């Protein structure tokens, strides 16, 4: 079963793209299904559970068997009562649902493990350290479909005519997603890829969909979030040095700090302006999950503790500042439950309430006639092309694979067409098919 998962090129569809076959080589007592989907305006995991529950549960059975788990928990927000009601009768023995609060970041796997199992993953650790394996809904669906990963489910939302969740060929241009949502509803627009909290600004709408793309958010050009994501690193540093008043709100609401991890974002901000001994202040940056709650919600000065923490991680690693405590000494903050950030308040703070918070799955898959498949869309080594210029391929054909002995995931043709191999990508032109 693990070999089939590897052959089909399955990777973590909701995160960084860790090759799933490698994850399934572990041993764990519990398998967690991450259906929290806590990024505002995104709906694809919920829609998958509504319309493709059989595939998700088939993939879950494979996952449980591979890791030896006798128990599985589906973590989904309690507000999705209709999804829970539809899913509950389909659950096999040993699988249960854990309703989650509608807070951010409920989908962080450290938070999910705590909320569902009451276990705290040690700083710098993995769910496996506490006997759990976590997989995203779409990742399990891709296992359950039992075919090469050639399609991606994602939501297009925000300032669009019709918010929608789509099934698209991997490698489709972002522009095709925007068109499928009826186009932008504003004349001047900007775009965020994968979410407003942990996303990024795409280079252009020609950028291709990858196996880890979760959504396309369209915002009016004058929206405050556009300005926030447009700040340069130099501006973040300069403003942080001069404006941080050390209120510590960023720390008090940090989800990892509340789990007892040694991260205090206000001290990372302090390190911007003080010298020479800053090691104790930047050490905690290693344990930042980069959820962006500190920057986009907690800070009253509109500073960027998340970016500061992220930028200090390399220095902390270089100095060997890793945490060396005992896992049993890590305890959740006594008021952790009282400091959850409700999604309604987060969306209000971010100025997202004006947009329709929905994304129904469109039944028919989006058709495109040209795709660009990046050779690196997973954690590990970039794939090496197997297909050659001029080859005719069919959807599902293997066209690139990781170097021998290296971590990676196979890449398959997502449409029928003719191959053009480039430096870091393979283009498939299906216009003549």
C-alpha positions as CSV (number, residue, x, y, z in Angstrom):
1,X,0.0,0.0,0.0
2,X,2.8,2.4,0.8
3,X,4.4,1.7,-2.5
4,X,1.2,2.5,-4.3
5,X,1.0,5.8,-2.4
6,X,4.6,6.6,-3.5
7,X,3.9,5.6,-7.1
8,X,0.9,7.9,-7.3
9,X,2.9,10.9,-6.1
10,X,0.8,11.7,-3.0
11,X,2.0,14.5,-0.9
12,X,0.6,16.5,2.0
13,X,-2.0,18.6,0.2
14,X,-2.7,21.0,3.0
15,X,0.8,22.1,3.9
16,X,4.4,22.0,2.7
17,X,4.0,18.8,0.6
18,X,5.8,16.2,2.6
19,X,5.8,12.9,0.7
20,X,2.9,10.9,2.2
21,X,4.5,7.4,1.6
22,X,7.4,8.3,3.9
23,X,4.9,9.5,6.6
24,X,3.1,6.2,6.4
25,X,6.2,4.2,7.3
26,X,5.8,5.3,10.9
27,X,4.1,3.6,13.8
28,X,1.4,5.4,15.8
29,X,-1.6,4.6,18.0
30,X,-3.9,7.3,16.5
31,X,-4.5,8.7,13.0
32,X,-5.8,12.3,13.0
33,X,-7.7,13.7,10.0
34,X,-7.1,17.4,9.8
35,X,-10.4,18.9,8.6
36,X,-10.1,22.1,10.6
37,X,-9.3,24.3,7.6
38,X,-8.9,27.4,9.7
39,X,-7.8,29.9,7.0
40,X,-10.6,32.4,6.4
41,X,-12.7,32.0,3.3
42,X,-11.3,28.5,2.3
43,X,-13.8,25.6,2.1
44,X,-12.2,22.8,0.0
45,X,-11.8,20.3,2.9
46,X,-15.4,20.7,4.0
47,X,-16.5,20.2,0.4
48,X,-14.4,17.1,0.0
49,X,-16.0,15.6,3.1
50,X,-19.5,16.4,1.7
51,X,-18.9,15.1,-1.8
52,X,-16.0,12.6,-1.7
53,X,-16.3,11.1,1.8
54,X,-15.9,7.6,0.5
55,X,-12.5,8.4,-1.0
56,X,-11.4,10.2,2.2
57,X,-12.4,7.3,4.4
58,X,-10.8,4.8,2.0
59,X,-7.6,6.7,2.3
60,X,-7.9,6.8,6.0
61,X,-8.3,3.0,6.2
62,X,-5.1,2.7,4.2
63,X,-3.3,5.2,6.5
64,X,-4.5,3.5,9.7
65,X,-3.4,0.1,8.5
66,X,0.0,1.3,7.4
67,X,0.9,3.0,10.7
68,X,-0.8,0.4,12.8
69,X,-3.3,2.8,14.4
70,X,-6.3,1.3,16.0
71,X,-8.1,4.6,16.4
72,X,-8.7,7.6,14.1
73,X,-10.2,11.0,14.9
74,X,-11.6,13.5,12.4
75,X,-11.1,17.0,13.7
76,X,-13.7,19.3,12.1
77,X,-15.2,22.6,13.3
78,X,-18.4,22.1,15.3
79,X,-20.1,24.8,13.2
80,X,-20.2,22.5,10.2
81,X,-23.2,20.5,11.6
82,X,-24.4,19.4,8.2
83,X,-21.0,17.9,7.3
84,X,-20.8,16.1,10.6
85,X,-24.3,14.7,10.2
86,X,-23.6,13.5,6.7
87,X,-20.2,12.0,7.7
88,X,-21.1,10.3,11.0
89,X,-23.1,7.4,9.5
90,X,-20.3,6.5,7.1
91,X,-17.5,6.2,9.7
92,X,-16.1,2.7,10.1
93,X,-15.3,1.1,13.4
94,X,-12.5,2.9,15.3
95,X,-13.1,6.2,13.7
96,X,-14.8,9.1,15.5
97,X,-15.4,12.8,15.0
98,X,-14.0,15.5,17.4
99,X,-15.9,18.8,17.0
100,X,-13.5,21.8,17.1
101,X,-14.1,25.4,18.1
102,X,-14.3,27.9,15.3
103,X,-11.0,29.5,16.2
104,X,-7.6,30.3,14.6
105,X,-5.3,28.4,14.1
106,X,-7.4,25.2,14.8
107,X,-5.7,23.5,11.8
108,X,-2.1,23.9,13.2
109,X,-1.2,20.2,13.8
110,X,0.2,21.0,17.2
111,X,-3.0,22.6,18.2
112,X,-5.1,19.8,16.6
113,X,-3.2,17.1,18.5
114,X,-3.8,19.0,21.8
115,X,-7.5,19.6,21.1
116,X,-8.2,16.1,20.0
117,X,-5.9,14.0,22.2
118,X,-4.9,16.3,25.0
119,X,-1.2,15.6,24.1
120,X,1.4,18.3,23.7
121,X,4.0,17.8,20.9
122,X,7.4,18.9,22.4
123,X,9.1,22.0,20.9
124,X,10.7,21.2,17.6
125,X,8.9,17.8,17.6
126,X,6.4,15.9,15.4
127,X,3.0,14.4,16.1
128,X,4.7,11.1,16.0
129,X,6.5,12.0,19.2
130,X,3.2,11.7,21.0
131,X,1.9,8.6,19.1
132,X,0.0,10.4,16.3
133,X,0.1,10.8,12.6
134,X,-1.8,13.7,11.0
135,X,-3.0,13.9,7.4
136,X,-5.1,16.5,5.6
137,X,-8.5,15.6,4.1
138,X,-7.4,16.0,0.5
139,X,-4.2,14.0,1.2
140,X,-6.4,11.1,2.3
141,X,-8.8,11.5,-0.6
142,X,-5.8,11.3,-3.0
143,X,-4.9,8.0,-1.4
144,X,-8.5,6.8,-1.6
145,X,-8.8,7.7,-5.3
146,X,-6.1,5.2,-5.9
147,X,-4.7,6.9,-9.0
148,X,-1.9,9.3,-9.8
149,X,-2.3,12.8,-8.4
150,X,-3.2,14.9,-11.4
151,X,-6.0,17.1,-9.9
152,X,-6.1,19.7,-7.1
153,X,-9.0,20.9,-5.1
154,X,-9.0,24.5,-4.0
155,X,-11.2,27.5,-3.2
156,X,-11.4,30.8,-5.1
157,X,-12.8,33.5,-2.8
158,X,-12.9,37.1,-1.8
159,X,-13.6,39.8,-4.4
160,X,-14.9,37.5,-7.1
161,X,-18.3,37.2,-8.7
162,X,-18.9,33.5,-7.5
163,X,-16.8,32.1,-4.7
164,X,-16.3,28.4,-5.6
165,X,-14.3,25.3,-4.8
166,X,-12.8,23.8,-7.9
167,X,-11.1,20.6,-9.1
168,X,-8.4,21.6,-11.5
169,X,-5.5,20.0,-13.3
170,X,-2.2,20.4,-11.4
171,X,-0.2,23.0,-13.4
172,X,-3.3,25.0,-14.4
173,X,-2.6,28.8,-14.4
174,X,-4.1,30.9,-11.6
175,X,-5.8,33.0,-14.3
176,X,-8.0,30.1,-15.2
177,X,-9.2,29.8,-11.6
178,X,-10.1,33.5,-11.5
179,X,-12.1,33.1,-14.7
180,X,-13.9,30.0,-13.3
181,X,-15.1,32.2,-10.4
182,X,-16.6,34.7,-12.8
183,X,-13.7,37.1,-12.6
184,X,-12.9,39.8,-10.1
185,X,-15.7,41.9,-8.7
186,X,-13.4,45.0,-8.3
187,X,-11.5,46.9,-11.0
188,X,-8.2,47.1,-9.1
189,X,-7.4,43.8,-7.4
190,X,-4.5,42.0,-5.7
191,X,-4.1,38.3,-5.0
192,X,-3.0,36.0,-2.2
193,X,-2.2,32.4,-2.7
194,X,-3.2,29.7,-0.1
195,X,-4.8,32.1,2.4
196,X,-4.8,35.5,4.0
197,X,-3.0,34.4,7.1
198,X,-0.2,32.1,5.8
199,X,-0.3,32.8,2.1
200,X,1.9,34.8,-0.2
201,X,1.6,37.1,-3.2
202,X,2.0,35.1,-6.4
203,X,4.4,36.4,-9.0
204,X,1.6,36.7,-11.5
205,X,-1.6,34.9,-12.5
206,X,0.5,32.8,-14.9
207,X,1.9,31.0,-11.9
208,X,0.8,27.4,-11.9
209,X,-1.2,25.4,-9.4
210,X,0.8,22.8,-7.5
211,X,-0.1,19.8,-5.4
212,X,-0.1,22.0,-2.3
213,X,-2.1,25.0,-3.6
214,X,-5.0,25.5,-1.3
215,X,-6.8,28.6,-2.6
216,X,-6.7,31.9,-4.4
217,X,-7.9,34.9,-2.5
218,X,-8.8,38.0,-4.5
219,X,-8.7,41.4,-2.6
220,X,-9.4,45.0,-3.7
221,X,-6.2,46.8,-4.4
222,X,-6.7,49.2,-1.5
223,X,-7.4,46.5,1.0
224,X,-5.1,46.8,4.2
225,X,-3.9,43.2,3.8
226,X,-2.4,44.1,0.4
227,X,-0.3,46.8,2.0
228,X,0.8,44.4,4.7
229,X,2.0,41.8,2.3
230,X,3.8,44.4,0.2
231,X,6.1,45.5,3.0
232,X,9.8,44.8,2.4
233,X,12.0,43.1,4.9
234,X,13.9,46.3,5.5
235,X,10.6,48.1,6.3
236,X,9.6,45.4,8.7
237,X,12.9,45.7,10.5
238,X,12.9,49.5,10.5
239,X,9.3,49.9,11.8
240,X,9.8,47.2,14.4
241,X,12.9,48.8,15.8
242,X,11.1,52.1,16.3
243,X,7.5,51.3,17.1
244,X,7.4,48.1,19.3
245,X,6.3,49.1,22.8
246,X,6.7,45.6,24.3
247,X,3.1,45.2,25.2
248,X,3.5,41.4,24.7
249,X,0.1,40.8,23.2
250,X,1.8,38.9,20.4
251,X,3.1,36.4,23.0
252,X,0.0,36.2,25.1
253,X,-2.1,35.1,22.1
254,X,0.6,33.0,20.4
255,X,-0.8,29.4,20.0
256,X,2.5,27.8,20.5
257,X,3.3,29.8,23.6
258,X,-0.1,28.8,25.0
259,X,1.0,25.1,24.5
260,X,4.0,25.8,26.7
261,X,6.6,26.2,23.9
262,X,9.6,28.5,24.5
263,X,8.5,31.1,22.0
264,X,7.9,34.7,23.0
265,X,7.5,36.9,19.9
266,X,7.8,40.2,21.8
267,X,11.3,39.1,22.7
268,X,12.1,38.5,19.1
269,X,10.9,42.1,18.5
270,X,13.1,43.3,21.4
271,X,16.1,41.7,19.7
272,X,15.7,44.0,16.7
273,X,16.9,47.0,18.7
274,X,19.2,45.7,21.4
275,X,22.7,44.3,21.3
276,X,25.1,42.5,21.8
277,X,23.7,39.5,23.6
278,X,20.4,38.6,21.8
279,X,20.6,34.8,21.8
280,X,18.1,34.3,24.6
281,X,15.6,36.5,22.8
282,X,15.9,35.0,19.3
283,X,16.1,31.3,20.5
284,X,12.3,31.0,20.7
285,X,12.0,32.0,17.0
286,X,12.7,28.4,16.1
287,X,9.3,27.4,17.4
288,X,7.2,29.9,15.6
289,X,4.6,28.2,13.4
290,X,4.3,31.3,11.3
291,X,0.5,31.4,11.7
292,X,0.7,35.2,11.5
293,X,-1.8,35.7,14.3
294,X,0.7,37.9,16.1
295,X,1.1,40.3,13.1
296,X,-2.4,40.4,11.7
297,X,-4.5,40.2,14.9
298,X,-2.6,40.7,18.2
299,X,-0.3,43.6,17.6
300,X,-1.9,47.0,18.2
301,X,0.9,48.7,16.3
302,X,0.5,46.7,13.1
303,X,4.0,45.4,13.3
304,X,5.2,42.0,12.0
305,X,6.4,39.7,14.8
306,X,5.8,36.7,12.5
307,X,8.2,38.0,9.9
308,X,10.8,39.0,12.5
309,X,10.6,35.4,14.0
310,X,10.9,33.8,10.6
311,X,13.9,36.0,9.7
312,X,15.7,35.1,12.9
313,X,15.4,31.3,12.6
314,X,18.5,30.8,10.4
315,X,20.7,32.7,13.0
316,X,19.2,30.6,15.8
317,X,19.9,27.4,14.0
318,X,23.4,28.5,13.1
319,X,24.1,29.2,16.8
320,X,22.6,25.8,17.9
321,X,20.0,27.4,20.1
322,X,17.6,24.5,20.1
323,X,15.4,23.8,23.1
324,X,16.9,21.1,25.4
325,X,14.2,20.6,28.0
326,X,12.2,17.5,29.0
327,X,9.0,16.8,27.1
328,X,7.2,16.1,30.4
329,X,7.9,19.7,31.6
330,X,6.0,21.2,28.7
331,X,2.6,22.2,30.0
332,X,-0.2,24.2,28.4
333,X,-0.9,27.7,29.7
334,X,-3.7,27.6,32.4
335,X,-5.9,30.0,30.3
336,X,-5.2,28.5,26.9
337,X,-8.9,27.9,26.3
338,X,-9.8,31.5,27.1
339,X,-7.3,32.9,24.6
340,X,-8.5,31.2,21.5
341,X,-9.1,33.7,18.7
342,X,-12.7,33.3,17.3
343,X,-12.8,33.2,13.5
344,X,-15.6,35.8,13.5
345,X,-13.4,38.3,15.3
346,X,-10.4,37.5,13.1
347,X,-12.4,38.1,9.9
348,X,-13.7,41.3,11.3
349,X,-10.2,42.5,12.2
350,X,-8.9,41.5,8.7
351,X,-11.8,43.3,6.9
352,X,-13.1,40.1,5.3
353,X,-16.7,40.3,6.4
354,X,-17.7,42.0,3.2
355,X,-17.0,38.9,1.2
356,X,-19.3,35.9,0.9
357,X,-17.9,33.2,3.1
358,X,-18.8,30.2,1.0
359,X,-17.3,28.0,-1.6
360,X,-19.5,25.2,-3.0
361,X,-17.7,22.5,-5.0
362,X,-18.4,22.6,-8.7
363,X,-19.3,19.2,-9.9
364,X,-17.4,19.3,-13.2
365,X,-13.6,19.5,-13.2
366,X,-12.0,22.6,-14.7
367,X,-10.7,21.9,-18.2
368,X,-7.5,23.7,-19.5
369,X,-5.4,23.0,-22.5
370,X,-1.9,23.9,-21.3
371,X,-0.3,23.2,-17.9
372,X,3.1,24.0,-16.3
373,X,4.2,21.3,-13.9
374,X,7.0,22.4,-11.6
375,X,9.6,19.8,-10.8
376,X,9.7,20.8,-7.2
377,X,6.3,20.9,-5.6
378,X,7.0,18.9,-2.5
379,X,9.5,18.7,0.4
380,X,12.7,17.0,-0.8
381,X,14.8,16.9,-4.0
382,X,13.3,18.3,-7.3
383,X,12.2,15.6,-9.7
384,X,14.1,14.6,-12.8
385,X,12.2,14.5,-16.1
386,X,11.4,11.1,-17.6
387,X,9.4,12.5,-20.5
388,X,11.3,14.2,-23.3
389,X,10.6,17.1,-25.6
390,X,8.0,16.1,-28.2
391,X,6.6,13.1,-26.3
392,X,2.9,12.6,-26.4
393,X,1.5,11.8,-22.9
394,X,-1.9,11.0,-21.4
395,X,-3.2,12.2,-18.1
396,X,-1.7,10.0,-15.4
397,X,1.5,9.1,-17.3
398,X,4.6,9.4,-15.2
399,X,6.7,12.3,-16.5
400,X,9.2,13.0,-13.6
401,X,10.5,11.2,-10.5
402,X,12.9,12.0,-7.6
403,X,16.6,11.1,-8.0
404,X,17.4,7.6,-6.7
405,X,17.5,7.4,-2.9
406,X,16.3,11.0,-2.5
407,X,13.1,12.2,-0.7
408,X,10.5,13.3,-3.2
409,X,7.3,12.5,-5.0
410,X,6.5,11.4,-8.6
411,X,4.9,13.9,-11.0
412,X,2.4,12.8,-13.6
413,X,0.9,14.4,-16.6
414,X,-2.3,16.2,-15.6
415,X,-3.8,16.5,-19.1
416,X,-3.3,14.8,-22.5
417,X,-0.8,16.6,-24.7
418,X,2.8,17.1,-26.0
419,X,5.7,17.6,-23.6
420,X,8.2,20.5,-23.5
421,X,10.9,20.0,-20.9
422,X,12.4,23.2,-19.4
423,X,14.9,23.9,-16.6
424,X,12.6,23.5,-13.5
425,X,9.3,22.6,-15.1
426,X,7.6,20.5,-17.7
427,X,5.0,22.1,-20.0
428,X,2.2,20.0,-21.5
429,X,0.4,21.5,-24.5
430,X,-2.9,19.9,-25.1
431,X,-4.2,22.4,-27.7
432,X,-3.8,19.9,-30.5
433,X,-5.5,17.0,-28.7
